[in-house]
Protein backbone atom coordinates (compact mmCIF):
# COMPACT_ATOMS: atom_id res chain seq x y z
CA UNK A 1 0.00 0.00 0.00
CA UNK A 2 2.85 2.37 0.79
CA UNK A 3 4.31 1.72 -2.67
CA UNK A 4 1.07 2.87 -4.29
CA UNK A 5 1.07 6.08 -2.26
CA UNK A 6 4.70 6.71 -3.17
CA UNK A 7 4.02 6.10 -6.86
CA UNK A 8 1.03 8.45 -6.79
CA UNK A 9 3.08 11.13 -5.06
CA UNK A 10 5.86 10.86 -7.62
CA UNK A 11 3.41 11.08 -10.52
CA UNK A 12 1.55 14.10 -9.16
CA UNK A 13 4.76 15.90 -8.19
CA UNK A 14 6.26 15.32 -11.62
CA UNK A 15 3.15 16.78 -13.26
CA UNK A 16 3.35 19.82 -10.98
CA UNK A 17 7.03 20.27 -11.87
CA UNK A 18 6.12 20.08 -15.57
CA UNK A 19 3.55 22.82 -14.93
CA UNK A 20 6.22 25.00 -13.35
CA UNK A 21 8.55 24.30 -16.26
CA UNK A 22 5.73 25.27 -18.63
CA UNK A 23 5.56 28.64 -16.88
CA UNK A 24 9.28 29.05 -17.55
CA UNK A 25 8.73 27.93 -21.15
CA UNK A 26 6.28 30.81 -21.58
CA UNK A 27 9.18 33.17 -20.95
CA UNK A 28 11.58 31.25 -23.22
CA UNK A 29 9.67 32.31 -26.31
CA UNK A 30 11.75 35.46 -26.77
CA UNK A 31 15.05 33.60 -27.09
CA UNK A 32 16.83 31.68 -29.78
CA UNK A 33 15.43 28.83 -31.85
CA UNK A 34 16.82 26.24 -29.43
CA UNK A 35 15.15 27.91 -26.43
CA UNK A 36 11.84 28.03 -28.28
CA UNK A 37 12.18 24.38 -29.30
CA UNK A 38 12.86 23.33 -25.71
CA UNK A 39 9.88 25.45 -24.63
CA UNK A 40 7.64 23.70 -27.15
CA UNK A 41 8.79 20.25 -26.00
CA UNK A 42 8.26 21.12 -22.34
CA UNK A 43 4.86 22.59 -23.16
CA UNK A 44 3.81 19.46 -25.03
CA UNK A 45 4.97 17.24 -22.17
CA UNK A 46 3.08 19.40 -19.68
CA UNK A 47 -0.08 19.36 -21.81
CA UNK A 48 -0.02 15.57 -22.16
CA UNK A 49 0.73 15.01 -18.47
CA UNK A 50 -1.96 17.48 -17.42
CA UNK A 51 -4.52 15.87 -19.70
CA UNK A 52 -3.67 12.45 -18.32
CA UNK A 53 -4.58 13.70 -14.85
CA UNK A 54 -7.55 15.85 -15.87
CA UNK A 55 -9.45 13.32 -17.97
CA UNK A 56 -9.93 10.24 -15.74
CA UNK A 57 -12.69 10.28 -13.16
CA UNK A 58 -10.54 10.60 -10.05
CA UNK A 59 -10.50 13.17 -7.26
CA UNK A 60 -11.52 16.73 -8.08
CA UNK A 61 -8.27 18.15 -6.71
CA UNK A 62 -6.13 16.00 -8.97
CA UNK A 63 -8.35 16.84 -11.93
CA UNK A 64 -7.98 20.55 -11.14
CA UNK A 65 -4.20 20.29 -10.94
CA UNK A 66 -4.18 18.36 -14.22
CA UNK A 67 -6.37 20.98 -15.86
CA UNK A 68 -4.12 23.83 -14.75
CA UNK A 69 -1.00 22.03 -15.98
CA UNK A 70 -2.73 21.25 -19.28
CA UNK A 71 -3.66 24.90 -19.79
CA UNK A 72 -0.13 26.03 -18.93
CA UNK A 73 1.33 23.53 -21.40
CA UNK A 74 -0.99 24.64 -24.20
CA UNK A 75 -0.20 28.30 -23.48
CA UNK A 76 3.54 27.57 -23.55
CA UNK A 77 3.29 25.80 -26.92
CA UNK A 78 1.05 28.47 -28.43
CA UNK A 79 3.21 31.31 -27.16
CA UNK A 80 6.43 29.74 -28.43
CA UNK A 81 4.93 29.04 -31.85
CA UNK A 82 3.42 32.53 -32.13
CA UNK A 83 6.59 34.30 -31.03
CA UNK A 84 8.70 32.17 -33.36
CA UNK A 85 6.54 33.12 -36.32
CA UNK A 86 6.66 36.84 -35.45
CA UNK A 87 10.45 36.83 -34.95
CA UNK A 88 10.97 34.89 -38.18
CA UNK A 89 8.89 37.33 -40.24
CA UNK A 90 10.60 40.40 -38.84
CA UNK A 91 14.05 39.32 -40.09
C-alpha positions in Angstrom: 0.0 0.0 0.0 2.8 2.4 0.8 4.3 1.7 -2.7 1.1 2.9 -4.3 1.1 6.1 -2.3 4.7 6.7 -3.2 4.0 6.1 -6.9 1.0 8.5 -6.8 3.1 11.1 -5.1 5.9 10.9 -7.6 3.4 11.1 -10.5 1.5 14.1 -9.2 4.8 15.9 -8.2 6.3 15.3 -11.6 3.2 16.8 -13.3 3.4 19.8 -11.0 7.0 20.3 -11.9 6.1 20.1 -15.6 3.6 22.8 -14.9 6.2 25.0 -13.4 8.6 24.3 -16.3 5.7 25.3 -18.6 5.6 28.6 -16.9 9.3 29.1 -17.5 8.7 27.9 -21.1 6.3 30.8 -21.6 9.2 33.2 -21.0 11.6 31.2 -23.2 9.7 32.3 -26.3 11.7 35.5 -26.8 15.0 33.6 -27.1 16.8 31.7 -29.8 15.4 28.8 -31.9 16.8 26.2 -29.4 15.2 27.9 -26.4 11.8 28.0 -28.3 12.2 24.4 -29.3 12.9 23.3 -25.7 9.9 25.5 -24.6 7.6 23.7 -27.2 8.8 20.3 -26.0 8.3 21.1 -22.3 4.9 22.6 -23.2 3.8 19.5 -25.0 5.0 17.2 -22.2 3.1 19.4 -19.7 -0.1 19.4 -21.8 0.0 15.6 -22.2 0.7 15.0 -18.5 -2.0 17.5 -17.4 -4.5 15.9 -19.7 -3.7 12.4 -18.3 -4.6 13.7 -14.8 -7.5 15.8 -15.9 -9.5 13.3 -18.0 -9.9 10.2 -15.7 -12.7 10.3 -13.2 -10.5 10.6 -10.1 -10.5 13.2 -7.3 -11.5 16.7 -8.1 -8.3 18.2 -6.7 -6.1 16.0 -9.0 -8.3 16.8 -11.9 -8.0 20.5 -11.1 -4.2 20.3 -10.9 -4.2 18.4 -14.2 -6.4 21.0 -15.9 -4.1 23.8 -14.8 -1.0 22.0 -16.0 -2.7 21.2 -19.3 -3.7 24.9 -19.8 -0.1 26.0 -18.9 1.3 23.5 -21.4 -1.0 24.6 -24.2 -0.2 28.3 -23.5 3.5 27.6 -23.6 3.3 25.8 -26.9 1.0 28.5 -28.4 3.2 31.3 -27.2 6.4 29.7 -28.4 4.9 29.0 -31.8 3.4 32.5 -32.1 6.6 34.3 -31.0 8.7 32.2 -33.4 6.5 33.1 -36.3 6.7 36.8 -35.5 10.4 36.8 -34.9 11.0 34.9 -38.2 8.9 37.3 -40.2 10.6 40.4 -38.8 14.1 39.3 -40.1 
